Amino acid sequence: MKKKTSIGLSGFEKMSSAVTKASGSTAAFICAFSVIVFWLLSGPVFKFSDTWQLVINTGTTIITFLMVFLIQRSQNKDSIAIHLKLNELLSSHEFASNRLVSVEDISEKEMKVLQKFYRELAIMTKEEMSIEESHSIVEANHRHQQKNYARKTRKKLKYNEVK
């Protein structure tokens, strides 16, 4: 039995990812548009019959039905990835509340409590300072210097550990 690695994708995942990317391409649009034009041009040949109409209706219905599930699957995967990235940011930040890690799993009532908290925090911040004060170029430079210093310090520590 083949062992699945944590990084590898299953066959279905690879296929659905490829189809999702391809279906959003210009080539896919041109192909779909060409099918519609061909169908319209074939109308006089088939005397615009019920069968002629049924062919396009059935084809588009089947494709739409399958694409709904494929797109939803892709969105679910993207949503999980975004939540994981946000959880990592929250858990790694010294002043962030760990109660927000996996906040998507709490009830709507609990979310409304958190929303009130952050709304009140935003009001207090607005009263204390303007957006120019809270997000200034000076602050951006200061944060960049702090991160750069921390990165250099970590590099030195790793170098000293290797010695």
N, C-alpha and C positions, 0 to 999 in steps of 0.2 A: 504494500500500500504506500502510495506516495505521500510524503510528509509535507504539509503546507507550511511555508515560512510566514512569519508575521508581516514581512514586507511584500511578499508576492500576492498577486491578484488571482482569483479563480478565473476559470475560462469564461463564465457568465459575466463576471465583473469586467473583464477585458473587452468582451463583445459589447456589453451595454455602454461602456465608456466610449468605445470607438463609434458606435451608432449614434450616441448622443452628440458627440463632437461633429460627426459627419452630417447629421440632420440639421445642424445649425449653420452649415457652410453655404457659401454662395453657390457652389456646384449643386447642392441639394435643392436650393430654391429654383435654379435654372432647370433642373430635371423635372421638378414638380410642375413648373410653369409650362414646360414643353409637353408634358402629358396632357395638361388641360387644353393647350392649343391643339394638339393632335386630336383629342376627343371632340373639340368643337368643330374642327375641319372634317372629321369623319361623320358628323351629324347628317349632312345631306345624303351620304352614301347609305346610311341606315334609316333614312327618312325620319330622323328625329323620333325614333320609336321608343316605346316604354323600356325595351331591353337596353337600348343605347343609353338611356338615362339611368337605368338600374346599374349598369356597369360602373359608371363614375361614382354613383352614390354608395355602392357596396365597397368599392376600392377605398374611397376616402374614409368611410366609416371604420373599416378594419384598421387602416393605418392610424387614424386618430385614436382609436381605442387602445392600440398597442403603445403609441407614443405617450399617452397620458401616464401609463404605468412606468414607462422608461424614464420620462422626465421627473416624475415623482420620486423614483428611486435615486436618481442623480441628485435631486434637491435634498433628499434625506441624508445622503452621504455628505454633501457639502455642509449641511446644517450640523451634523455631528462633528465634522472637522473644525468648523468655526467655534462650536462650543468647547471643544478640546483646547483650541488655541487660546480662547478667552479664559478658560479655567487655568491654563498654565500661566497666563499673565497675572491673573488674580492671585494665584497661590505663590507666585514668585515676588510679588510686590509687598514690601514691608508694611505699608499702611492700608492695604486693601483688606476688606472684610472677607474672611474665609467662608462666611455664611452665603456669599454669592456664588461660590463654586457649585456648579450643577444646579443653579437656581431654576433652570427649566423644568426640574422635577418636582418643584413645590406646587401647592395648590394656588388657584387664582386668587383666593382670599388672602393668602400669605404674600403673594406678589403685590397686591394692592397696598398692603401695609408697607412693604419696601418702597413702593412707588411714592407713597406719601412722605416717607423719610427723605428720599432723594429730591422730591419736589421742594420740601422745606429747606433742605441743604442748598439747593439752587437759589432759592429766594434770599437766604442769608448771605450767600456769596455775592449775589447781585447788589445787595444793599451795601456790602463792605467795599467792593471795588468794581471798576468797569472791566470790560473784556480786554481792553488794551493793557490794563495793569496785570490781569491774571495770565495773559498770554503775550508777554512782551518778547522782543528780540533778545533783550538782556537775559531774561529767564531761560530762553532757548540756548543761548551760549553757555550760561552757567550749568545747565543740565548736561550739555554736551561735554563740557570740561570734566564734570563729575564722572560721567560714564567712561570717558577716555582714561581718567586717572584710575578708576576701578579696573578697567581692562588691563592697563599696564601693570598694576599691582598683582592681579591674578597671574599674568604672564611671568612676573618675577618669582612669585611663589611656586609656580609649576617648574620653572627653571631650577630653583633651589632644591626642590624635591627630587629632581632627576640627579643632581650632583651627589 
